[in-house]
Amino acid sequence: MNKDRPIGIAGAGSIGCFVGGMLAVSGRRVAMLARPRVVEEITANGLRVTSFDGSEQRVSASGLLLSDDPSIFGDAQAVLVTVKSADTREIADLVARHAPPDVVVISLQNGVGNATLLRDRLPGRRVLGGMVPFNVVALGDGRFHRSTSGDIVIAQDEANTAAMLSVSGLAVRATDNIEGVQWGKLIVNLNNALNALSNIPLRSQLAQRAWRQLFADQMAEGLAAIRAEGIVPVSPTPIPANWMPRLLRLPNVVFELLLGRTMQIDPEARSSMWEDLQRGRRTEIDYLQGVITEIADRRGLAAPLSRRVVELIRKAEADGRGAPGLTAEQIRAS
């Protein structure tokens, strides 16, 4: 990878700022396209990236190409797309107008259809799907905190883009089955909405068997739907996707031992959907539980929990009062 040409971050929110910050710390030129609010915050404070493992890195605003003007992608060698799924079409059109023809575009977004949409709107450009397994929380004053563990995974290509993007503290691995990886992440991400509705930290939520049982039932619905589509998910954790519902239903002590061996979670970690509700932003529910209900409609499946969660998230969005703080039992109630 040519270090004289920048790596673009298309949509520098929580994930984008953390990834861009880690690349910049490692000496890569980084061009971050962000909303004016984020540009002002980082300009005033610099960019501070911290992690559950206690690590902390800082990048001065002068060490970044930071703007709300997409012309900063004019010489980009790669653009990492980190916008919400609903904004994929718009960001693709900006990349088409402003990035060079030889740019490689990598989707680091939730959901399963973003890379396809990017390819459709960026003909002739190389587009790779990707998956980010960890959560990042925006804590204000330019600080973005990684609160869970895991390595980024992107599609294997002849240029070995994964290896060229991988830096200290931000491992990027290649896979020849990115679609399976993305579907596996979607199944795990069904807890994003549950965590948002609970209004409690992720680790506290998973410590409670009632919440895990609800998550397990959500996963079982999701797995039934994608099996009906002939899809085999690849788990983003060492635990196979098909085993997860059974393991989530284990007693607390057994589950805690298992979780500690497979994943690290910061005590204050929350889902990105919780952050969206708190900030009054549109969530990605249509690209998570909404995908499951769409498959269920086509395949004649019931998926009552997924439908209930979509309904509750949409109500919380409309109410505009942040995360509602429901119990697992309230979510189950029809």
Secondary structure, 3 states (H helix, E strand, C coil): CCCCCCEEEECCCHHHHHHHHHHHHCCCCEEEECCHHHHHHHHHHCEEEEECCCCEEEECHHHCEEECCHHHHCCCCEEEECCCHHHHHHHHHHHHHHCCCCCEEEECCCCCCHHHHHHHHCCCCEEEEEECCCCEEEEECCEEEECECCCEEEECCCCCHHHHHCECCECEEEECCHHHHHHHHHHHHHHHHHHHHHCCCHHHHHCCHHHHHHHHHHHHHHHHHHHHCCCCCCCCCCCCHHHHHHHHCCCHHHHHHHHHHHCCECCCCCCHHHHHHHCCCCCCHHHCHHHHHHHHHHHCCCCHHHHHHHHHHHHHHHHCCCCCCCCHHHHHCC
